[in-house]
Amino acid sequence: MNDDLTTGTKVRTSKPAKLSTDWGERAVLERARHWGKEGTVIERSDSHGVIYRIDFSSDASRTAWFERRELQRLMVDQYSPVERRELLAKMSAASDAFYGTAASIGVHAFIEFAGLMNEFIKICQQSEEKGVDFTMCNTHTGRPLIIEHWHAAYLAEKLDCIYGPSLSENPAARRAFVSSMFPECEDVLDLVLTADGERVLASVFDRIRKAADGWRITGEVAKAEVLLRFAEVFLDMKHHPLARQPQTDSPNTT
């Protein structure tokens, strides 16, 4: 997608995660530079890097210059690469701000949400690098991010830290949570949540392994990883002999 903005393009100004040093000093003198305002591109200059002059009204005196990363196009169904890179930077800044506030509050499980956010940002970044528009990936669009099994295992670990004990103590809540995550496997999960006794437990876990293996064959490795992880968490199988061994092919493994 071409990131250049042509004259007449409708835009909204958006303060970047980090202002350029020289531009930030100049901005102090430019009282017309406002954030979160809609305007129109009326001029382009590339004498000192590409910048755009934005008109905020019919009054010619109400104009200001902005970098490309400080502008978001209006009425679009897809962000440009420059816009997405800036969104990632802002997401990281928001996560850092949350972590600082959460750490000062001191509730451990609350702090763990920062881990969930940071892992989401990593997944978005890697998806972006592989040509996937991460801004359009969610359950409403049905479009997936590119997620590896070590991402899924980490997310499950964080969710376990936050909600694991609570869900383990509440079968109804546990069932609602897991079946919502995997509605297509509700019959297997029903056995998981009602299993009792070693032989039944072994049989159920074997079915889960086979389902996960099938997903791996079709390339749905992350989905398989999450299912196995949840099976362990909600059956308290982390130290059970039936539980799988930890993965050893994570990129962080030496």
C-alpha positions as CSV (number, residue, x, y, z in Angstrom):
1,M,0.0,0.0,0.0
2,N,1.3,3.5,-0.9
3,D,1.9,5.5,2.3
4,D,2.1,8.8,0.5
5,L,-0.8,11.2,1.0
6,T,-2.2,13.2,-1.9
7,T,-3.6,16.7,-1.8
8,G,-7.2,16.6,-0.7
9,T,-6.9,13.4,1.5
10,K,-8.9,13.6,4.7
11,V,-6.9,12.8,7.8
12,R,-6.9,12.8,11.5
13,T,-3.8,14.0,13.5
14,S,-2.5,11.4,15.9
15,K,0.2,12.1,18.5
16,P,2.9,9.4,18.0
17,A,4.3,7.3,20.8
18,K,7.5,9.3,20.6
19,L,7.9,12.7,19.0
20,S,11.0,13.4,16.9
21,T,13.4,15.5,19.0
22,D,13.9,18.3,16.5
23,W,10.3,18.2,15.5
24,G,9.1,18.2,19.1
25,E,11.0,21.4,19.7
26,R,9.6,23.1,16.6
27,A,6.1,21.9,17.6
28,V,6.2,24.1,20.7
29,L,6.3,27.1,18.5
30,E,3.5,25.9,16.3
31,R,0.4,26.5,18.2
32,A,-1.7,25.3,15.3
33,R,-0.5,21.7,15.8
34,H,-3.3,19.9,17.5
35,W,-3.9,16.2,18.1
36,G,-7.0,14.2,17.4
37,K,-8.3,16.8,14.9
38,E,-9.6,16.1,11.4
39,G,-8.3,18.1,8.5
40,T,-7.3,17.9,4.8
41,V,-3.9,17.6,3.2
42,I,-3.2,20.8,1.2
43,E,0.6,20.6,0.6
44,R,3.5,18.1,0.7
45,S,7.1,18.9,1.3
46,D,10.2,16.7,1.2
47,S,12.9,19.3,1.8
48,H,13.7,17.9,5.2
49,G,11.9,14.5,5.1
50,V,8.4,14.1,4.0
51,I,5.9,16.3,5.9
52,Y,2.3,17.4,5.1
53,R,0.5,20.7,5.6
54,I,-2.9,20.1,7.1
55,D,-5.8,22.5,6.8
56,F,-8.1,22.3,9.8
57,S,-10.8,24.7,8.4
58,S,-11.5,27.0,5.6
59,D,-9.4,29.6,7.4
60,A,-6.0,29.5,5.8
61,S,-4.3,30.6,9.0
62,R,-5.4,27.4,10.7
63,T,-2.8,25.0,9.1
64,A,0.2,23.1,10.4
65,W,2.8,20.6,9.3
66,F,2.9,17.0,10.4
67,E,5.0,13.9,9.7
68,R,3.4,11.0,7.9
69,R,3.4,8.9,11.1
70,E,1.4,11.6,12.8
71,L,-1.5,11.3,10.4
72,Q,-4.2,8.7,10.0
73,R,-6.4,8.6,6.9
74,L,-10.1,8.8,7.3
75,M,-12.7,6.5,5.7
76,V,-10.3,3.6,5.0
77,D,-10.8,-0.1,5.6
78,Q,-7.1,-0.9,6.1
79,Y,-4.3,1.0,7.8
80,S,-1.1,1.6,5.8
81,P,2.2,0.0,6.9
82,V,3.4,3.3,8.4
83,E,0.2,3.7,10.3
84,R,0.4,0.1,11.6
85,R,4.0,0.6,12.8
86,E,2.9,3.6,14.8
87,L,-0.1,1.7,16.2
88,L,2.4,-1.0,17.5
89,A,4.6,1.7,19.1
90,K,1.5,3.2,20.8
91,M,0.3,-0.2,22.0
92,S,3.8,-0.8,23.5
93,A,3.7,2.6,25.2
94,A,0.2,1.9,26.6
95,S,1.3,-1.5,27.9
96,D,4.4,0.0,29.6
97,A,2.2,2.7,31.2
98,F,-0.2,0.0,32.5
99,Y,2.6,-2.1,33.9
100,G,4.0,0.9,35.8
101,T,0.6,1.7,37.3
102,A,-0.2,-2.0,38.0
103,A,3.2,-2.6,39.7
104,S,2.6,0.4,42.0
105,I,-0.8,-1.0,42.9
106,G,0.9,-4.3,43.9
107,V,-1.8,-6.9,43.0
108,H,0.1,-9.8,41.3
109,A,-2.6,-11.2,39.2
110,F,-3.5,-7.7,37.9
111,I,0.1,-7.1,36.9
112,E,0.0,-10.3,34.8
113,F,-2.4,-8.5,32.4
114,A,0.7,-6.6,31.2
115,G,2.2,-10.0,30.1
116,L,-0.9,-10.7,28.1
117,M,-0.8,-7.4,26.4
118,N,2.9,-7.6,25.7
119,E,2.6,-11.1,24.2
120,F,-0.3,-9.8,22.0
121,I,1.9,-7.0,20.8
122,K,4.7,-9.5,19.9
123,I,2.2,-11.7,18.0
124,C,0.9,-8.6,16.2
125,Q,4.5,-7.5,15.3
126,Q,5.4,-10.9,13.9
127,S,2.2,-11.1,12.0
128,E,2.8,-7.7,10.5
129,E,6.3,-8.7,9.5
130,K,4.8,-11.7,7.6
131,G,2.3,-9.5,5.7
132,V,-0.8,-9.9,8.0
133,D,-2.8,-6.8,8.9
134,F,-3.0,-7.4,12.6
135,T,-5.6,-4.6,13.1
136,M,-8.1,-6.7,11.3
137,C,-7.5,-10.0,13.2
138,N,-10.2,-10.7,15.7
139,T,-13.3,-12.9,16.3
140,H,-15.6,-10.4,14.6
141,T,-13.7,-10.6,11.2
142,G,-12.7,-14.2,11.6
143,R,-9.1,-13.4,10.5
144,P,-6.3,-15.0,12.5
145,L,-3.0,-13.7,13.7
146,I,0.1,-15.8,13.1
147,I,0.6,-17.4,16.5
148,E,3.1,-20.1,17.4
149,H,2.7,-22.8,20.0
150,W,5.1,-21.1,22.4
151,H,2.9,-17.9,22.2
152,A,-0.1,-20.0,23.1
153,A,1.6,-21.7,26.0
154,Y,2.7,-18.4,27.4
155,L,-0.8,-16.9,27.1
156,A,-2.3,-20.0,28.8
157,E,0.3,-19.6,31.6
158,K,-0.7,-16.0,32.3
159,L,-4.4,-16.9,32.2
160,D,-3.7,-19.7,34.6
161,C,-2.0,-17.3,37.0
162,I,-4.9,-14.9,36.9
163,Y,-7.9,-17.3,36.7
164,G,-6.7,-20.8,37.1
165,P,-7.4,-21.5,40.8
166,S,-10.7,-19.8,40.6
167,L,-11.9,-21.8,37.6
168,S,-10.5,-25.0,39.1
169,E,-12.8,-24.4,42.1
170,N,-15.9,-23.6,40.1
171,P,-16.9,-26.4,37.6
172,A,-19.7,-24.4,36.0
173,A,-17.5,-21.4,35.4
174,R,-14.7,-23.6,34.1
175,R,-17.0,-25.4,31.7
176,A,-18.3,-22.0,30.4
177,F,-14.8,-20.7,29.9
178,V,-13.4,-23.7,28.1
179,S,-16.4,-24.5,25.9
180,S,-16.5,-20.8,24.8
181,M,-12.9,-21.1,23.7
182,F,-13.4,-24.4,21.9
183,P,-17.0,-24.8,20.9
184,E,-16.2,-27.2,18.1
185,C,-14.7,-29.6,20.7
186,E,-17.4,-29.4,23.3
187,D,-18.0,-33.2,23.3
188,V,-14.4,-33.9,24.2
189,L,-14.3,-31.1,26.7
190,D,-17.5,-32.4,28.3
191,L,-15.7,-35.6,29.0
192,V,-12.7,-33.7,30.4
193,L,-14.8,-31.6,32.8
194,T,-16.7,-34.6,34.1
195,A,-13.9,-37.3,34.0
196,D,-13.3,-39.1,37.3
197,G,-10.8,-41.8,38.0
198,E,-7.5,-42.8,36.5
199,R,-8.7,-45.0,33.6
200,V,-11.3,-42.5,32.5
201,L,-8.9,-39.7,32.8
202,A,-6.3,-41.5,30.7
203,S,-8.9,-42.2,28.0
204,V,-10.0,-38.6,27.9
205,F,-6.5,-37.2,27.7
206,D,-5.7,-39.6,25.0
207,R,-8.6,-38.3,22.9
208,I,-7.3,-34.7,23.6
209,R,-3.9,-35.7,22.4
210,K,-5.3,-37.2,19.2
211,A,-7.4,-34.1,18.5
212,A,-4.4,-31.9,19.0
213,D,-2.3,-34.1,16.7
214,G,-4.9,-33.7,14.1
215,W,-4.8,-30.0,14.4
216,R,-1.0,-30.1,14.1
217,I,-1.2,-32.1,10.9
218,T,-3.5,-29.4,9.4
219,G,-1.1,-26.6,10.5
220,E,-3.2,-25.5,13.5
221,V,-0.3,-25.9,16.0
222,A,-1.2,-23.0,18.2
223,K,-4.8,-24.3,18.6
224,A,-3.5,-27.7,19.6
225,E,-1.1,-26.2,22.1
226,V,-3.8,-24.2,23.8
227,L,-6.2,-27.2,24.0
228,L,-3.5,-29.3,25.7
229,R,-2.5,-26.5,28.0
230,F,-6.1,-25.9,29.1
231,A,-6.6,-29.7,29.6
232,E,-3.7,-29.6,32.0
233,V,-4.7,-26.5,33.8
234,F,-8.3,-27.4,34.4
235,L,-7.7,-31.0,35.4
236,D,-4.8,-30.0,37.7
237,M,-2.5,-32.2,35.6
238,K,0.6,-30.1,35.7
239,H,2.4,-32.6,37.8
240,H,0.3,-35.6,36.7
241,P,2.2,-38.4,34.9
242,L,-0.2,-38.1,32.0
243,A,0.7,-34.5,31.4
244,R,2.9,-33.8,28.4
245,Q,6.5,-32.8,28.7
246,P,7.3,-29.1,28.1
247,Q,8.0,-28.1,24.5
248,T,11.7,-27.7,23.7
249,D,11.6,-26.0,20.3
250,S,10.7,-22.5,21.5
251,P,12.9,-19.8,20.0
252,N,14.0,-18.9,23.6
253,T,15.3,-22.4,24.2
254,T,19.1,-22.8,24.1
